[in-house]
């Protein structure tokens, strides 16, 4: 099953942060300031499980956004009150390192 676009639209409307998403294999990666904060898989929000995020979502269960992934915070149940999720995402973005700059693309040889 893949995530519906309506789920992404609702999530972006609910969380008052300048979040962006990128589609990946029918699911979505969630970004703030160019940093990957988590994923939306099967219409469920998964947030990186760090100390900063856990401070705001201490009771949220863990889950796996895709087979073979490390555990993430399953934040879907916390969206009834989006404030803790918003604070967790903001704290997570503040503690994650800046993304590495992309290498310039090489010109194709004939």
N, C-alpha and C positions, 0 to 999 in steps of 0.2 A: 504494500500500500504506500502511496506517496502523499505528501502534504498538499493540501488544497491552497490555492492562491488566496481564497477568502480567509483562511486561518492566518496567513501572513499579514494581510491587510488589517484584520481585527487586532492582531498582536501589536503592530506598529501604531495603530490608533490608541491602544490601551496604555502603552508605555510612553511616558512623556520625555523621551530621549531621542536624539538624532540617530536612531539605529538604521542600519542598512542590511539588506540580505542579498545573498547570491545563491541562485539555484545550483544544486549539486546532486546529480543522480536522482532527480525526483524529490529531493529534500532540499533544505535550505541551511546555509551557514548564517549566523547572526553576528554582525560587526558593530563596533562603536570605535570611532577614531582609528579605523583601519585595523583594529585588533579583533580577532575571533573570540567571541564570548561564549559561544555554544552553537547549538543546532536546533532546528525544528524538524523533527522526524515523525512521521505518522501522526501529524497534527498535534504533537506534544513538544513543549519547550524543554530543552535540556541545556543547563548552564554548567560551565566548567566548575568542578568541585574544588574550590580553594578556600583557605581560611577567611579571606575577605568576603566571599559570597556566602559562606556558611554563617557568618556573623549575622546576616539578615534573614537567612532561611535555615535556621538550625534544625527544624523538624522535618524538612522536606526529604522524601525518600531518594535513594539513588536509583539510577536506571541506566540502560545502555541505549544510546541513540541508534546504533547500528551494530550488527553482529561483529564481535571481536574488538569493540571499542573499550576504552577504559571507562569506569563508572563516572557518570555526570549527575548533577542534581536534577531530579525530575521536578521542575518548577511549575508544571501545568496546574496542579492543585492549588498553588499559591496565587494564581491569577485572579481569584475572587476579590482579593485586596491587592492591587498592583503596586502599592507603595513599597513593600519589602522587596519585591522583585526588581523594581526600578533602582532601589538603593543597592541591592546586590550587584546588579549589572554595572552601575556606576563605580562601585568599589572595586569590582573585578577589573574594569578597564583601567582604573588608576594604578593597579598593582601589576598588570601585565606589561612586559617589555614592548617597546615600539616595534612594529614590523620591520623586517630587514628590507632594504631597498632592492627592487628587482634589477637584475642585470639587464643591460641593453640587449636587444635582440640582434643576433648575428645576421648579416646579409646572406641571402642564399646565393650560392655560386651556380653559374649556368651549367 
